[in-house]
Amino acid sequence: MSEGEKYPVESMSSRDKALLCAAEAVERKATDLVLLDVAPIASFADYFVICSGKSSRQVQGIADNIEAALRKRRIRPLGVEGRTEGRWILMDYGDVIVHIFYEPVRGFYDLESLWDDAARVPWEAPVEVRDRADEDEFSEQ
């Protein structure tokens, strides 16, 4: 039996995968998260998840969190670029492409403007993520 047969890749819709990536990014306090439906205008992906971090270390942490969450579901990236520098990490999951930017770098590349024809997907963090964020804000006061 091959390893692929022992551990099959979990079936997950591209939308659900994009939403999971978004939730995991926000769990690590990613900012300015945008979810774009690029399927009607791109042949290589269905969704872009674009977000920012306030430091290269945070950008790397966001990427690590997304990768770990998908790995638990036996979903592995086709490729990851930029992890070492932490200025712009691109995670290619085939139907979902995740872009995690260090805040000052994001404005320079301005992907949202380049993909302006893509529909923005309304998105809200899951309740448990919002609750943790509220607790963190309360504890800082």
C-alpha positions in Angstrom: 0.0 0.0 0.0 1.4 3.4 -1.0 1.6 6.3 1.5 -1.1 8.1 -0.6 -3.5 5.2 0.0 -2.8 5.1 3.7 -3.2 8.8 4.1 -5.6 10.1 1.5 -5.9 13.8 0.8 -9.0 15.2 2.5 -11.5 16.4 0.0 -12.4 20.1 0.7 -14.0 22.6 -1.6 -11.8 25.5 -2.8 -14.1 27.9 -1.0 -13.9 26.0 2.3 -10.1 25.8 1.9 -9.9 29.5 1.3 -12.1 30.2 4.4 -10.0 27.9 6.5 -6.8 29.7 5.4 -8.5 33.1 6.2 -9.5 31.9 9.7 -6.1 30.5 10.5 -4.4 33.7 9.3 -6.7 35.8 11.5 -6.0 33.5 14.4 -2.4 34.7 14.2 -3.6 38.3 14.1 -3.2 38.9 10.3 -4.6 42.3 9.3 -6.5 43.6 6.3 -7.5 40.2 5.1 -9.1 40.1 1.7 -10.6 37.0 0.1 -10.9 37.2 -3.7 -12.8 34.9 -6.0 -10.5 34.8 -9.0 -12.1 31.7 -10.7 -14.0 33.6 -13.4 -10.9 35.5 -14.5 -8.0 33.1 -13.8 -7.4 29.6 -15.0 -4.8 28.7 -12.3 -6.8 29.3 -9.1 -10.2 29.8 -7.6 -9.4 32.0 -4.6 -6.7 34.4 -3.4 -6.3 35.0 0.3 -4.4 38.2 0.9 -3.4 39.5 4.3 -0.7 41.3 6.2 1.5 41.0 9.2 3.3 43.7 11.3 6.7 42.0 11.2 8.5 39.4 9.1 8.3 37.0 12.1 4.5 37.5 12.3 4.3 36.9 8.5 6.2 33.6 9.0 3.9 32.7 11.9 0.8 33.2 9.9 2.2 31.0 7.1 3.2 28.3 9.7 -0.3 28.4 11.2 -2.1 28.0 7.8 0.3 25.2 6.8 -0.2 23.3 10.0 -4.1 23.6 9.8 -4.1 22.2 6.3 -1.6 19.5 7.0 -3.9 18.2 9.7 -6.4 17.7 6.9 -3.7 16.1 4.8 -3.6 19.0 2.4 -0.1 20.0 1.4 1.0 23.1 -0.6 2.3 22.6 -4.1 4.9 25.3 -3.3 5.8 27.9 -0.7 8.0 30.9 -1.6 9.5 33.7 0.5 9.3 32.0 3.9 12.9 32.7 4.8 12.7 36.5 4.2 9.1 36.9 5.6 8.4 39.9 3.4 5.9 38.2 1.1 5.1 34.6 1.5 3.2 32.9 -1.3 1.5 29.6 -0.5 0.2 27.7 -3.5 -2.5 25.1 -2.7 -3.6 24.8 -6.3 -7.1 26.1 -6.2 -6.2 28.6 -3.4 -3.3 30.9 -3.4 -2.3 32.6 -0.1 -0.4 35.9 -0.1 1.0 37.0 3.3 2.7 40.4 3.2 4.8 42.3 5.6 2.7 45.5 5.8 5.0 47.9 4.0 5.6 45.5 1.1 1.9 44.9 0.5 1.2 48.4 -0.8 4.1 48.2 -3.2 2.7 45.2 -5.0 -1.0 46.2 -4.6 -2.5 42.8 -5.6 -6.0 44.0 -4.9 -5.7 46.6 -7.6 -4.1 44.1 -10.0 -7.0 41.7 -9.4 -9.7 44.5 -9.2 -12.0 42.5 -11.5 -12.2 39.7 -8.9 -15.2 39.6 -6.6 -14.4 40.1 -2.9 -15.9 37.3 -0.9 -17.6 38.6 2.3 -15.8 37.0 5.2 -15.9 37.1 8.9 -13.7 35.3 11.4 -15.3 32.3 13.1 -16.8 33.1 16.5 -14.1 31.3 18.5 -11.4 33.4 16.7 -13.3 36.6 17.3 -13.8 35.7 21.0 -10.0 35.1 21.4 -9.3 38.5 19.8 -11.8 40.2 22.1 -10.1 38.5 25.1 -6.7 39.7 23.9 -7.9 43.2 23.5 -9.5 43.2 27.0 -6.4 41.8 28.6 -4.2 44.6 27.0 -6.3 47.4 28.6 
